[in-house]
Amino acid sequence: MSAPVPPSFPRRALLWGAGGCAIAGGFALLTHHHKPRTPRKEPDGVYRKLKIGWPEASMSPVLAAALEKNFFAQYNLDVDPLPNIHNGQDALDALAHQKTAYALAPALTWLQHLHAGLPAHLVMGVQSGSRRLLVRRSSGITRLDQLMGRNVAVPDQNAADKLFFCIMMRRKGMDALNHINWIDLPIQQIEQALHDQKIDAVVTHDADAWILLQNHPDLLYELVGSDTGHYAARTSLILGVADTAQEHDPTAATALVMALREATLWVNTHKDDAATLIADNAAGLPATSARNMLHNEPTIHPLVGHALREQIAQYCDELQLVGMLGEEEDSTALAHRYTLNVLHE
């Protein structure tokens, strides 16, 4: 039986903890009560050359489709992904230093920066995070609570993977932030550390997580992940725009969102083709494995407007659970403050 939820848990977190369908299923009902939408914005056809901070760009099927299947070109966009953007922190650093006006990062990473004053707004949920908690088979671990006091490797401390699982475990009454031995360990050293039994588990995301599972099925198994249950319907990688760029050229973000939304829908219906696009640029991920990975991951739900705000409010609640946002903060108000619907006037 799960531990009782502390009484300080926010209402929205309680609903998600009891089963995300309560909220996910409520989206359609809630939208019926909204005021009539403002007129839909249309792209103006002007040619634009944009730089974008996109973590691990070569591994994104959505970006690959947008670039190589000409979804950007249909909106007269010439998009150049910045090099050396390994995680959301890198993307937001590039935006903060004006190396780009457009960036993608996990929602949990975005919210900490926005709350600290980063002048930007979130405009689209692009895709899920596909995070996996992989356990060494010989560790004897079969439940989350057995991770307390154990050594768990995190290949990228600047990714949101660790925080995601800490929130998941906090819902079950466990303080994973302070009672797991989190070890910063490069992905190249994970296999040896597992064999040497120096670590008991690994927290990371696809494609690294998928490659570890496929290459070492006798060594690792997936205990929990973000691709099942109510988590599968949630977005993680969020597109944001710097306020200065939005004020200077608001239609640029509109065109970018439209192009990316079409690319996500194409990936959903052409997963094998999308896998081929990313396998061409991914060391250690053959085309067959890439296809299996994309079919294993949930359907992509591009989110804008009200649906995006709802999920951002949920993320704000979750940051409160682990003490990264004050309990006095109004998560719904924060979500309205941090998001912008660029598809409507």
N, C-alpha and C positions, 0 to 999 in steps of 0.2 A: 504493500500500500504506500502511495506517495505521501511524503511529509505534508502537513497542513500548510496552506499558503499563509504567510504572515499577514496580519490585518492591514498593514500599511501598503499592500500591493494596490496599484491603481486599478480602477474599474476595467479599463481596456485590457490590461494584462490578465486579469481574472478571466475575461471572456476568451482570450486566446488560450490561456492555460487549460480551460475546460474543453476546448475544441474550437479551432479557428473558424469552423463553419458558421458560428454564430455571427461573426463579423463579416467573413468573406461572403456569406450568403446574403448579408444585409446591404451590400453595395447597391444592388438594383432597387431595393425598397427605399433606401435613403435618397437616391437620385430623383425619385418621383416627387419629392417634397421641395426640391430646389427651385429657385427663381428661374424664369426663362433665361436661357443662355444668351450671352451677347453675340453679335454677329461673328461668324467664323472668319478667321484671317486667311488670306490666300498668299502664296509666295508671289513675289513680283517679277521673277524671271531674271533678275540682275545677277551677273556673274560675280561670285565671291570666292576668294581663296582664304581658307580658314585653317588654322592650326588647332589641334586638339590633343589634350593630355589623356591618353587611354591606356590604363595598365595592361601590360602584357599584350600589346596590340596584335601581335602575330597569332595569338591563340584565340581571338574572339571571332566566332562565326558571324556575329552580327556585323562587325566592322568589315570583315573580309567580304561579306555579301554586299555591303553598301559600296565598297570600293570596286570590287571586281565584277559585280552584276549591274553596275552603273546606276544605283539608286541615288547616290550623291549627284551624279552627272545629270539626272533627270530634273534636278532642282538647281542646275547651274552652280553646283558647289564643287570646288576643288579642295579636298580635305587632305591635310598632311598630318599624320600622327607624329607627335614628338618622339624622338628616340630616348631610350633609357628611362622610360616610365614603367617601373617594375610593380608599383602598387598604388593604392589610392593616395597615400601620403605624398608620393612623388608627383602625382597629378595635381594635387591641391597646392603643393609648393610651387609648381610651375605657374599655376593660375595666380597665386599670391604675388609672385615676382614678375607678373605680366609677360610671361613667355607664351602664354596662350590665354584666350578669353573663354575657352570651353574645356571642360574637364569631366571625366567620369571617375567616380570613387564609390566605395560601399556607403550605404546610407549611414551606418554607424560612424564611419570616418567623417563624412560630410557634416553631420550634426555637431560633432565636437568642435569643428572648425568654424561653422556658422555661429555657434553659440559664443565662440571666442571673438567674433566680430568680422570674420571673413566677408567682404562685400560681394556676395553672389546669391543667386537663387536657383533652386532645383526645378527643372522643367520636364524631366521625363525619367521614368523607371525603365531601364533598358533590358535588363536580364537578371536572373537569379545568381546566387553566388556559388552554388554547387560545392558546399563545404562538407568535409568528411572528417570524422573522428575515427582514426584507424588504430586498432589495438593489436599488440603483439600476441599471437595465438598462445604462446607458452606462458603468458603473464597470469593466466587464470582470471582475468577480468571479463565479467559478463554483464555488469551493471554499472551505471554512471557513478554511483556512490563508492564503488571500489577504486575509483581513480583518486580519491582523496589520499594525499601523502605520496602519490606515485610521481614518476618522472615522465612528463609529457613534452615532446619536442614541438617547437614552433619554428618552421623554416623561415618565416618572415614576420618579425615582431610588428612591422608597420602595416600588415594586412589586418583585416577585421575578423579573421577566423577565430582567434583565441577569444575575443570579446563575445562573438556570437555564441560559442559553446558555454561561456561563463554565464550568459543570460539564460540560456536553456536550462542550465543546472540550478541557477538561482531560483527559477520558478518551482523547482522541486525541493527547495529548502537548503541547497548546498552552496557554500561560499567557495567556488572554484578559484576565484581570483587569488585568494589568500591561502588556500589549503591544498593546492596542487603545485608540485615543483615544476614550474614552466622553464624549459631549457631552450635557449636560442641556439639552433643548430641548422647549418646550411643543408639544403636538400641533398647535396652530394654526399653528405656524411650520414644520412639517415639509415641507409641499409646496414652499414657496418655497426652503427650504434645499436640497432635492433639485434643483430647477430650476437653482439657482445653483451646483450641484456642491460645496457646502460640506460635505455629508455623503455617505457612500457607502452607508449602510445604516441601518435602523431596527429596534429591538427593542421590541416592544410586544405587547399581547394583544387578543383580541376584546372589545368590538366595534370598537375603534379600528383594529386591524390589518386587520380585514375591510373596513371602510369605506375605508381607504387603498388596499387592493388593488382594490376595485371601482371606485373613483373615478379611479384612475390606473393602469390596466393597461399603458399604454405606457411608464410611468415606472418601475414597480416589479415585481418578481416575488419569490415566496417561495423562499428558499434552503433553509431547514430550519424545522421547527416541532415542537410537542409533540403534534400530533394524528395522527401516523403511527408505525408500528413499535411497539416495546414501550412507548413513552411514552404511547400512546393508552389503555393499560389502567391508567394511573396516576392517582391522585387528586391534586389540588393544593389546592383550597379546602377548608379543614378547619374544622369547628365545634368550638369549645372552650367550656368553662364555668369560671367562677371558682370556686375551691375553697370560698370562703365560701358561695356560693349553693348549691353541691352539698351541702354539709353541712347547710344550712338546709332545703332542699327538693329532695331527690334525684329525686323523681318528675317534677319540671318538665323536667329534661333528657331523661328517658325519653320523655315526651310530645312534646317538640320533635323528637327524633331520629325517632320513629315518623312524625310528620307530614311531616318533610322527606324521609324515605325514600319515602313514598308519592308525594310530589310529584315526586321525581326519576323514579320509574318511570312516572308519568303523562306527563312531558315526553318520555321515550324513545318512547312510543307515540303521542304527539299533538304532534309537532314543529311542524306547521303552525299548530295552535292556540296553542302556546306562543310561536311567533314573533309572532303577532298581539298577544299580551299585552305583549311587550316593545317592539314597534314603536310602540305607542301612546304610550310614554314616552321614545322615543329620537330625538333630533334627528339627521337625516342618515342614518337607517336605515329606509327604506321597508319595508313588510310583505313584499314579494317578496324583497328582499335579506336581511331577517331570516330568512325561511324557508330560503333558500339557505345562510345562515351556519350555522344549526342542523343542517341536513342534512350540511354539510361537517364538522362537529365530531363527535368520537367519541361512542358510546353512553355515557351516564352510569352509573358504577358506584358506588352508595352503599356506603361501607365502614364497618364497625364491628368491634369485637372483634379477633380474631387477624389478619384480613386487613388491618385498619388498622395494627396494630402492625408487621406485616411491612413495609409501605410506609414507615412512619415510620423504621424501622431503616435502610432503604435511603437515605432522605434524610439520616439522620445520617452514614452512610458517605460520602455525596456532599459534605457540608459538611467532612468530614475531607480530602477530595481537594483542596479549595481553601483549606485551612488555617484554616477557621472553627470547627472542633472539633479538640481535641487527638487525636493518633493513639492515645493511651493509653486513650481513652474506649471503653467497650463499647457499641456501637450497639444491640445487642439489649436490654441492661439499660436504656439510656436510653429506648428505645421502650416498655418495660414501665412505666417510671417516669412517662412523660409521657402515657400513654393510659389511658382508663377505659371499660369496657364498661357502659353505663348500661341495657342491655336485659336484663341478668341480675343477679340478687341477688349 
